[in-house]
């Protein structure tokens, strides 16, 4: 019987500019398809070109995470800075590719 075991916070980061970078797209295309389970994040991304469905889900824990060392270093540093500013220490990161002007709720 399935049951809930844990509840974790989630921080959404909308970063369409990352999806326009060749090095980030290379990471998305290759690093997320590691042959060893547990390496890399989860995504609905398919194909060569990113879309609004190319969401990326990563685990983040006090500056470390599932994709530290896999994605471009400057992007990981930006993620760390955003998490620090938001006082987000531990949980799920949801990175989106939405070309919309979102207002913070």
NORQUIBEL-V215367 format. One record per run of one state. SS is the DSSP state (h for helix, s for strand, l for the rest). FROM is the first residue (numbers start at 0). LEN is the number of residues. If there is no record, write none. Layout:
# NORQUIBEL-V215367
ss = {SS & SS}
from = {FROM & FROM}
len = {LEN & LEN}
This chain:
# NORQUIBEL-V215367
ss = {l & s & l & h & l & h & l & s & l & s & l & s & l & h & l & s & l}
from = {0 & 9 & 14 & 15 & 19 & 21 & 33 & 41 & 43 & 55 & 61 & 63 & 65 & 72 & 85 & 89 & 96}
len = {9 & 5 & 1 & 4 & 2 & 12 & 8 & 2 & 12 & 6 & 2 & 2 & 7 & 13 & 4 & 7 & 9}
